[in-house]
Amino acid sequence: MKTKNKKDKVNIITLGCSKNMVDSEVLSGQLAAADFDVQHESKKLDHNIVVVNTCGFIDLAKEESINTILEQVELKKRGKLDKVYVTGCLSERYKQNLEEEIPEVDAFFGTMELPFLLRKFDVDYKAELVGERLLSTPNHYAYLKISEGCNRTCSFCAIPLMRGKHVSRPIESLVQEAKLLVSRGVKEIMLIAQELTYYGLDIYKKRELPKLLRLLSDIPGLEWIRLHYAYPSKFPMEIIDAMKERENICNYLDMPLQHASNRMLKAMKRQITREEMEDIIGEIKYKIPEICLRTTLIAGFPGETQDDVEELKLFLKKMEFDRVGIFTYSHEENTSAFNLENNVNEEEKERRAQEIMDVQQEISYQKNEAKIGKTFKVIIDKKEAGKYLGRTEFDSVEVDNEVIINSEKKLNPGDFINVKITKAYDYDLEGEVVIEH
């Protein structure tokens, strides 16, 4: 380590999900408060220390994390870097193996070892800096992680192995952090957790997401609040009541269902049946007919047959989700599904995933086509190739539709404008700014 902190320049590389991104932002806030020069994903190579925040969720993510570590180690070997540190989920899960396989890394840290990582920089973790994150997102939106870990026991999922049991953050600290983010120009906050609906059960002995939502909704200047990752089993409808009564809580819910065949749901240990999922979705749509529902599915789980795939396709046609994402099953050691025979080959998994997405593509296009001629409130995210790109309240960042906007007038990221939809694509919309008279 060089003698003066200011001479050290740290680059943080984040892989995986938005939860990892928040962890990186917290790390950078702690380092910046100690006078370190910190950057996210810098391509300049003018830094001397790298922290790789890894993902260990599925095979592809693990491979990307390993490759990124090896790239940084190669730069260190060539004298371009002084130190390479590794943190995050992959490091939590495979620390011993990684230390043996890649000894050139200066130190590996788990998901809960931020104070130990900071000590490598001679920095003490300061709890009072909780909201002082250096955002890696544009200034107008941010993620707010309301809890860590998960108590669910889904057979395919390794997240509890990497993130531990569910731990909610106190309401006061979340409201304080949200106020701070808004004071810095954030207009949209996306609530994230491994499992949103469980929020509060550990510290308040009851589900307190509705209460948290109302308190966040009261913050002046916070225009949109968006919910990600809600577990369907025993879904608390009070969340929908809060959404319905507050204008700045987006009519948007991300509820990963994983499958629709009861045989598969049981094998996945999802604690719910297809019929129960249909009832929950029916009730949500009854309360808020215009709500946008996003779900995530898995193709190729051990024992899945073409009949299960057909059942899932029928379910999608019946439920008409607005957004669907799909993963191919990844056989993860130490999960209970690892004891099952991984009997669907990779090519067949991909084929099934595509077959399912073909069904969704048609639903998505029809839903988008129905929006032609209608006007929506849109937040501007960026300008690309002479056109502005934005989102409606029914679209989250990076995973959902974008609205392509034609405008002679200059628009700024974070502006809210009314846009009349003129054209529909499978997964995007196009429109023109409605001029206010």
N, C-alpha and C positions, 0 to 999 in steps of 0.2 A: 504494500500500500504506500502511496506517495505521502510525503510529510504533510502537505496541506490539503484539507478536504476539497477546497475549491478547484484544485487541479485535477481531481478525479471526475471523470464524466461517465455517467451510468446510462446504459441503454437497456430498457426492459422489453423483452419480446414475449407477447402473450398468445398462447394457443388455446383452442377450445372455446368454451361458452362465455356468455356475458358475466357469469359469476366469477370466472377467472379474471375477466377484464376489471371488475371492481376490485379484486384482490391486488392487481397490479397498480391500480390507481391509488389505493391506500398505501401501498409500499412507496410509490413515488412521492406521495404527500409527506410521508414520514422523512424520506431522504431529503426532499426539497427544504423542509423545515430545519434541517441540519446543514443547510448551505451546500448541498450537493447539486451539481448540474445534472438533471435527470431528463431523459427523453423516452418516448415510446416508439418502438419500431423504427429507429433511425436508420436511414440507408447511407448516411454520410461516412460512416467508419471513422468518426473523429472522437470516439469514446474509447476508454481503456478497460471498462468493466461491463460485463453483460450478465443480466439475470434472465434466464429462460423460465417462464411460467408455463408448465407443461399440462397437457390433457392426457388422461389415461382411460377415457370412456369406452372407446371401441378400437378395433385393430387399426383402422385407418388413422385415427387420431394419435394412437401410440406411435405408429410409424413416422408420422409427421413430427412428433415431439422428438423422437430419437434422431431423426435426420437433422433437425434444427440444432440439437445439442452438438452433434458431430461437426456441423458446419462451424459452429462457434469455437469448438476445440481446435479445429484446423486453423482458424484465424489466430488462436493463441499460440499454436505451434510455430506459426510464421512470424510471431513477434508483434502481431497487430493488436493483441489484447493482453492485459496483465492478469485478469481474473475472469473465470466463468463460474457462476453460481446457478444452480438448478433448484426450482421449487415447484409446487403444484401437485396435481393428482397423480401423475406418473411417478413422480419422486416419492410421494407418500406410499404408493402401492409397491414399488419395486426398488426401494432405496438400496438395499443390500446388493441386489443383482447389478444395479447401475454403478455402484461404487467399484464393484469388481470389474465390470466390463469397460467402463470409461473413467479410468483413474485420473485422467488429465483434468477433470472437473474439480474445482477447488473445494466445493462442498455441496451436498444435497440436503434439501429441507422439505419437510412435509407440509400439508395444507394449513396446519395450525402453528407453524413454527416461525411466524414473522418476527417475533422478538429475537430469536436466535440468528436469523438471517441479518437483521439490523445490526447485531453485535459485530458482525464481520466488517461493518463500516464504522465501528465505534459509536454507534447511535443507539440510544435507549428508546424503546417503544413508548410513545406518549398517547395515552388513551384520550386525552383532551383534543387530539388532532383528528378525531374520528371523521369529521366532515370535511377536513382539508385534503380532499382528494385532488390529484392533478388529473383532470378528465382527459381520457384518450378518445372520447367521442367529440363531435362538434359541440359547441357551447350551448346549443338550444335543447338538447336532450341528454338524459343521464339514466343509468340504472341504479336502483336502490335495493340492496340485498337485505331482506328483512329477517332472514334466518339462515342457519348453516346446517348441513347434514340432513339425514332422513331416517325416520323410524319404520318406513315401509320395508317389506321383505320381498319385493318383486323378484322372481327367480332369475331374470336375465341381467339384473342391474348390479353393477359393482360400485355405484356411487357411495352407499353407506360404508364400504370398505375404505374409501379414500377420504370421505368427508365426515365420517362418524355419525353419531345420533343427532336428532333434531335439536337445535338450540336457537330459540327465538331471541331477537334483539329487543330491548325494552322500547315501548312506544315512544317515550320521551326522547330517546336518542335518535330514533328514526325521524320524528317530526323536526327535531333540531337540525339534523343533517339535510332534510328536504328544504327547510327554510334557507339554509346556507346555500344550497344549490340554486334555489330560485333567485337569491340575492346576487348570484354570479351570472344570471342570464338564462338559467335553465327554465324551459316552459313545459317540457313533457318529461314525466318520470315514469319509468317502467319498473314495476315491483317484481323482483325475482327471488326465487328460493328453490330448493329442490322440490318443495311441496308447500305451496302458499296456504292451502286451507287449514293446515295443521298449526298455523301461526298462533302463538299465545298459550297453547295447551300446556306447555312445560312450565312457563313462568306465571301464568294467570289462572291455570287450571280450567280454562275454557277457550274456545276458538274466538280470537279477538280481531280477526282481519276486518270485519265490518266497522268496528270502532276505530281502528287505525285508518281505514279509508276515509271515514268522515272527518277525522282530525287533519289528515293530509289535504282533503278537499277544501278545508277552511283556509288554507294558506293563500294569501293574496298573490296573484301573479302566476300561480300554478294552473296552467290551462288544460293540461291533459294528464290523467293518471291511467296507466295501462297495466293489466294483470296477466302475468305469465306463469305457467306451470301449476295448474290447479288439478288436484287428484279427484277423480270422479266419485270414488266410494265414499258414502256419507257426506256428499257435497253440501255445505251449509248454504241454504237459499238466501240467508240474510245478506250474503255478499251481493246477490242480484238486487235485493231491495235497496241496498246502499247505492248501487250503480244507477238504479232507476230514479232515485230521488236527487242525485247530484249530477249537475250538468257536466262538470269537469272530470268525472270518471267515465272513461271511454266505454262505449257499448261494445266491448271486445273482451273475449275470454279465450285463453289458451289452455285447453284441457287435453293433455295426452291420454289417449284411450288404448293405444298399442294394438288392439285387435277387436273383432266383433264376434268371432266364433266362441261359443261358451266353452268348448273343449280347449281352445287355445288360452282363453282368459283364465281358466282354472290352472292350466299348466304353467302359466306366467305368474300365478299367485296374485291376481289383481283384485281379489275380494269383491268382485262385482260380476253380474251377468249382463248379457246383451240387452235383455228386457229392462233391467234396472237402468242401464245407460240410456236407453230410449226414453224411459220415463223422466229421467233427470233433464235430458236435452229438451224434451217436450215441455216440461215445466218452465225451464229457462226461456224458451222461445215464446211461451204463453205470456210470461211477465214482460219480456222485452222483445217484441216481434222483430225489430230491426237489428238485433244483436249480431255481431260477427263472431262466429265460433271457429277456432283453429284447433286442429288436433294433429297428433303424431302417431304413426303406426310402425309396426315391425313386420317385415316380410321374411319368411324362411325360418321361423322358430322351429326347434326340434319337434318332429312329429307332424308338422303342418302338412296338410294335403291340399290338392286342388279344390276339394269341396270347401275347405276352410276359407280359401281365397275367394271362391264364388260367394260365400256367405258374407265376407267382408265387403265385396263389391256391391252386393244388394243393400247392405247396411248404408254404405256411402250414398247410394242413389236415393234411399229413403230419407236419410238425415240431411242431405245436402249441406255439408259443411262448406263454409266460405273458403277455408284454407286447410290444406293437408300437407304435412311433411312425412317422408317415409325413410326409415333406416332398413338396411338388411341386417339380419341377426348376426351378432358377433359373440362367439363362444368364449366367455370370460371365466378364467379360473377363480375358484373360491366362491362363485355364485352357485345357487342350488341347481340351476339349469346346466351347469358344467357336467353334472353327473348323467345328463341325458345324452343320447347319441346325436351328434350334430349331423343329421342325415340328409340335409338339403344342401346340395353343392352350391358354390358361389355363383356360378352362371345361372342356376335355376332361381336362386334368391333374387338376383338382379332382374330376371325375366318377370318374376311375380311382382316385384316392386313396380316395374314399368307398366305391367298390366293394370295394377291398382291405380297408378297415377294417370293412366289414359282415361279411366272413368272420371277421376277428379278434374282432369283438364277440361272435359266437356261441361261439367257442372260449373266450374270457374268461369268459363267463357260465357255461359248463359247468364250467370249472375252479373258479370261485367256488362254484358250487352243491355241488361235491364236498367243499367245506370245511365245510359246515353240520354242526353237531354235534361238530366237532373243536375242540380248544383250542390256542391259539397264544400264544407270548410276544409281547407288543406294547409298543412304546414310545409314550408319550403325547406328542403334538406340541402340541396346543392345545385350547381349549374354544370352541365356536361354537354359538350358538343353543341353549344348554342341554345340548348333547351334547359328549362328548369325542371328539377325532379322533386316531387313532394309526396305527401301521404295524407289520406283521410284518417278519421278516427278509427276506421276499420282496418288499418294497416300498421303493423309494427315494423321496426327498422330491420332491413336486410332480409327478412324471411317472407315478407308479404308483397302485395302489389305496390307499384309506384305509379304516381300520376305524372305523366309527361305534360309539361305546361308550355304553351306558346305565349310569349309575352314580350312586347316591345319595351314595356316599362321594366326598369331594374327591380329585381326582387332580391331580398336578403335572406340567408339562412335563418330560420326561426320566425320569419313573417308568417302570419296567418292570412290567407286570402280565400275568397270564394271562387271556385272553379266550376264552370259548366262542362260536363263531359260530352265530348263530340265523337269519340272513337273508343272501341273496346278491343282488347287483345285477350289471349288466353289468361295471362297473369298480370297485365298492366292496363292502365287507362290513359286516355289522352284528352286534354281539355283546354279551354281558354279562360282567361281571367275575366270575371264578371266585373265590369266597371260600375262602381257605385256613383249614382247621380245625386 
